[in-house]
Amino acid sequence: MSRGEYNYWQKLANRGVSRRALIRSVGAGSVGLATAAAIGCGDDDDDDEPSGGTGTPSGSPSAAPTSGGQAETPKPGGTLTLLMGGSPRSLDPHFDTFPYNTAVTNNTNERLLRFTPDLKTIEPELTASLPESPDPLTFTIKLKPGIKFQNVDPVNGRAFTSADVKYSLERQMTDQAGKFQHAYFFLGAIDKIDTPDDLTVSIAMKKPYAPMLSYLASPWTVMIAREAVEKWGDLTEHAVGTGPFILKNWQKDVKFELDKNPEYWQNGLPYVDKLVYLISTDGDTQATMFIDKQVDGGVIGSNQNQRVRDARKDVNYKAVPTQFWRQFRMPPTTATQPYPKPFDDPRFREAVVRAIDKKQVLDLVYNGDGIVAHGPILPIYDQWALKEELAEFDLKKAQELMSAAGVSEFSGETIWAQGAEADQIGEVLKQQLAKINVNLELKPMELAAYYNQTYSYKYTFSHHQPLNNPDPDENLASYFGEKSAFFKHYNPAIFEVIKKQSEQLDIEKRKQLVTEAQQMIVKDFPMSFMFTTNLHHFTDKKVKGWFWPTDLYDGRKAEAWLDA
């Protein structure tokens, strides 16, 4: 792409600002992102800490491990076995939202573009280069020649073409609320998709669209085959694509087994013969599995971290603030589903938010191992995040607001996906809100059942663990926009500002709009934006060429190899 083309991320990269402004220079065939790496200890150029916390977990983690494969010749063969912290609801990447889905589908299927593991750069995957953008409303994509689907039913090794891109994108942006969970990536933004030949895709936009490349590079924007959907109706139990691994076995709640694709288009990959995920939802069990070397790697929670580090000193280890974080939500609202009483009074909602001492929750449940959030975008993305707290904990003010709203007492059911830490969070929130006579009726739920209720958008209270992404649009539009997928908060004024930021290609003007949208959201008090915890990433020393990426939705394992 030339420097004069209308590509948002290209413009951003070409500005040449400092690392603390979160820009990386453009490399050959890739484009720098405005995103903060979720850093561990010792790899930040100027040692600034993220706002709201130390930026490092307790226990002073070691510096980030290197891949181990750069100076060594990869050894083919063997089985890479990893922990999976739960089961996907579906293997359909256009339906599901769990990282357990992309742990599988990012290996069976592939994207047009992809983020580098540190989330700093977008680079080609199935494309020959980054899309060309001769004007703000056009993206032209050239596919790499010679790419084939896996030689399995129903695609049987046929060529991957531009028609598959058109089908995949159009299916992903199907407007069925609660079903096509990532429709908002492109719905209302793409006007039409043309395929002038088998290797060319031309996308005409309805409007300038700043997050376009970010969404094309999302782990959820994977390419699928029409035949697979026509054969099975959806992809709930099937994953077939162009990827390096072929799904062989799924024992629900037990394990996944994937075999090397012997005809994979990228010669020499994958290195391992088999990829296995062993499923465990219990933190202590997960820690034991890694300590006992039943698995070669896992992401361990704060409360099990020290036990694993004490038992396994011969490992690769890194700690990072996770993209997953905690919110305490009030009832979702739409044009036809307004707030019920007393939530219709913003003073009551503000009272609930100000009665929550999120730092205390973080300290009690996670020993302070994390960072407090101020709004819809986490501090790890400090190019975009709010820098100050607009709804700080203030119990006296919360009590005054309850009185002003005329609410002496309120009781409501609170749901969440059950788990040791999540259950503790529920108990702490119950104690905190009781101080303003808001009585939480605690209802932990099995994971899939909880998400099914969450996406019905009908509940009183919920404490939830969503994902935060490098592009601000995904953190705004998908939760608070007009076509939001993961939460519903009806406020047309907020919709308009979110829409404007997505269409703004000028970096500084977009930053102003992103800030304005966040301030409006926080001050409308739909929820308490609480904190993100640190994740503790482990692999056995024999695992080379790959380490856990910043984005846990990035499931790619093709470059991993075993020095065993």
DACORWO-V748022 format. One record per run of one state. SS is the DSSP state (H for helix, E for strand, C for the rest). FROM is the first residue (numbers start at 0). TO is the last residue. If there is no record, write none. Layout:
{{SS	FROM	TO} {SS	FROM	TO}}
This chain:
{{C	0	6} {H	7	13} {C	14	17} {H	18	20} {C	21	28} {E	29	31} {C	32	77} {E	78	83} {C	84	97} {H	98	107} {C	108	109} {E	110	110} {C	111	111} {E	112	114} {C	115	119} {E	120	123} {C	124	125} {E	126	126} {C	127	130} {E	131	131} {C	132	136} {E	137	142} {C	143	146} {E	147	147} {C	148	157} {E	158	158} {C	159	160} {H	161	171} {C	172	181} {H	182	184} {C	185	188} {E	189	196} {C	197	198} {E	199	204} {C	205	210} {H	211	215} {C	216	220} {E	221	221} {C	222	224} {H	225	231} {C	232	243} {E	244	250} {C	251	253} {E	254	259} {C	260	272} {E	273	278} {C	279	281} {H	282	290} {C	291	295} {E	296	299} {C	300	300} {H	301	310} {C	311	313} {E	314	328} {C	329	344} {H	345	354} {C	355	356} {H	357	365} {C	366	368} {E	369	371} {C	372	377} {H	378	380} {C	381	393} {H	394	403} {C	404	408} {E	409	416} {C	417	418} {H	419	433} {C	434	436} {E	437	444} {C	445	445} {H	446	453} {C	454	459} {E	460	463} {C	464	465} {E	466	466} {C	467	470} {H	471	479} {C	480	490} {H	491	502} {C	503	505} {H	506	523} {C	524	525} {E	526	539} {C	540	541} {E	542	543} {C	544	559} {E	560	561} {C	562	563}}
